[in-house]
Amino acid sequence: MTRRKFVAGNWKMNGSAAQVDAFGRALVEAAPSLDCHLAVCVPFVYVERLARTLEPSHVAAGAQDLSSELEPGAFTGEIHGAMLADCGARYVVVGHSERRELFGESDDVVVAKAEAAVAAGLTPIVCVGESLEQREADATESVLARQIDALTGRCQRRTLEAMVLAYEPIWAIGTGRSASPEQAQSVHAFLRSQIANWDATIADSLPILYGGSVKPDNAAALFAGADVDGALVGGASLKADSFVDIARAMV
């Protein structure tokens, strides 16, 4: 099965209005030469601005988090998925390691947020991954299996059909280290096999992105893996030229 090739940027808590405008214009100009699905996930306050700038292109705007609540209500400071969609977002990152580690988001919360995203018409980019300590303890597969089991065991089928999965080795995020292409492919194949144990059709069609210090100089080697369908790009997505170079490596 031919799976969707996809490169998504995650700006984290970075950016400004001027940066969004300049980045968006550069991406619109480059988009016709980029033969893959593209999204850029920016802080909430810039989603609508970016979406409007990107309108002439096939590049989508996205957000980095959303409320797990299915209905709006008295949840001060939270952002409902329908609000993101109303601002032009089409994607939203769910369960990023920084949300899990810094804000205590459990597998249950990640499941609830993925469900809320799909209910609002958004595509969740659901993140899974292991820490350095877990990798060194040979616990990578058991940690990932637990995270995948939570999704396949608690999400509705429509959520699993709609989502994009992102493997982010926590030990490689923002450290300058990256999994080798062989390590990335091995983990991606394991993730796909775990989902295939539940539903082979969904596993075959599910895009799985790699998300650990992806840069223009390592993207092509990472993308060569049969089960690596793209990237969730952090720091390198803050500059249009490097993000475009990564997207161009997706052939």
MOVEN-V718226 format. One record per residue. N is the residue number from 1. PSI is psi in whole degrees, 0 to 359 (NA if undefined). OMEGA is omega in whole degrees, 0 to 359 (999 if undefined). Layout:
N_PSI_OMEGA / N_PSI_OMEGA
//
This chain:
1_136_176 / 2_118_181 / 3_157_178 / 4_131_175 / 5_132_194 / 6_131_173 / 7_124_181 / 8_140_176 / 9_145_176 / 10_105_184 / 11_348_184 / 12_214_182 / 13_65_181 / 14_163_174 / 15_169_177 / 16_169_179 / 17_316_181 / 18_321_180 / 19_319_178 / 20_314_181 / 21_312_182 / 22_317_179 / 23_313_181 / 24_316_180 / 25_318_180 / 26_323_181 / 27_322_177 / 28_320_180 / 29_321_184 / 30_338_190 / 31_318_183 / 32_337_181 / 33_3_185 / 34_113_188 / 35_59_175 / 36_166_175 / 37_141_183 / 38_142_174 / 39_152_176 / 40_120_183 / 41_113_186 / 42_169_175 / 43_150_184 / 44_315_189 / 45_346_182 / 46_0_185 / 47_309_183 / 48_321_180 / 49_315_180 / 50_317_180 / 51_318_179 / 52_320_180 / 53_325_184 / 54_354_187 / 55_323_182 / 56_356_187 / 57_179_176 / 58_5_181 / 59_136_183 / 60_150_171 / 61_151_178 / 62_170_178 / 63_174_186 / 64_356_181 / 65_165_174 / 66_168_176 / 67_150_175 / 68_354_182 / 69_137_179 / 70_337_180 / 71_145_174 / 72_160_179 / 73_204_187 / 74_74_180 / 75_77_188 / 76_130_177 / 77_349_181 / 78_158_179 / 79_117_180 / 80_148_181 / 81_323_180 / 82_330_177 / 83_319_178 / 84_316_179 / 85_322_180 / 86_333_179 / 87_358_178 / 88_3_178 / 89_143_174 / 90_340_180 / 91_159_173 / 92_134_176 / 93_135_181 / 94_131_174 / 95_25_176 / 96_148_184 / 97_328_179 / 98_328_174 / 99_319_180 / 100_315_187 / 101_314_186 / 102_333_185 / 103_9_172 / 104_27_181 / 105_123_181 / 106_173_175 / 107_322_179 / 108_319_179 / 109_319_179 / 110_317_177 / 111_313_181 / 112_322_180 / 113_322_176 / 114_318_178 / 115_317_181 / 116_323_180 / 117_310_182 / 118_322_178 / 119_331_180 / 120_4_179 / 121_14_179 / 122_154_173 / 123_117_178 / 124_134_171 / 125_99_189 / 126_124_185 / 127_139_172 / 128_158_179 / 129_169_183 / 130_156_178 / 131_170_177 / 132_318_180 / 133_319_179 / 134_320_178 / 135_315_182 / 136_337_177 / 137_11_182 / 138_35_182 / 139_10_183 / 140_308_185 / 141_323_180 / 142_323_178 / 143_313_180 / 144_322_178 / 145_320_178 / 146_317_181 / 147_319_178 / 148_319_179 / 149_325_178 / 150_319_181 / 151_310_184 / 152_334_183 / 153_338_188 / 154_342_179 / 155_149_171 / 156_156_180 / 157_321_182 / 158_329_179 / 159_316_179 / 160_325_178 / 161_329_185 / 162_333_193 / 163_162_168 / 164_139_178 / 165_141_177 / 166_124_174 / 167_119_178 / 168_101_173 / 169_113_188 / 170_327_181 / 171_348_181 / 172_355_186 / 173_118_177 / 174_10_182 / 175_350_186 / 176_347_176 / 177_153_176 / 178_148_172 / 179_147_175 / 180_159_176 / 181_323_179 / 182_318_178 / 183_316_180 / 184_312_180 / 185_318_180 / 186_315_180 / 187_318_179 / 188_319_178 / 189_321_177 / 190_315_179 / 191_317_181 / 192_322_180 / 193_326_178 / 194_320_179 / 195_325_179 / 196_331_176 / 197_334_178 / 198_315_180 / 199_110_184 / 200_327_181 / 201_314_178 / 202_319_180 / 203_319_182 / 204_328_185 / 205_350_186 / 206_121_173 / 207_130_176 / 208_118_183 / 209_151_173 / 210_136_185 / 211_61_178 / 212_95_179 / 213_51_175 / 214_133_181 / 215_166_179 / 216_328_185 / 217_350_177 / 218_357_186 / 219_312_184 / 220_318_179 / 221_320_178 / 222_319_183 / 223_347_180 / 224_342_179 / 225_137_185 / 226_333_182 / 227_9_178 / 228_109_188 / 229_8_180 / 230_203_186 / 231_148_165 / 232_109_192 / 233_130_179 / 234_255_186 / 235_323_182 / 236_351_178 / 237_356_181 / 238_343_178 / 239_128_185 / 240_320_184 / 241_318_180 / 242_323_178 / 243_317_179 / 244_319_179 / 245_322_177 / 246_316_179 / 247_324_180 / 248_336_178 / 249_347_179 / 250_94_182 / 251_NA_999
//
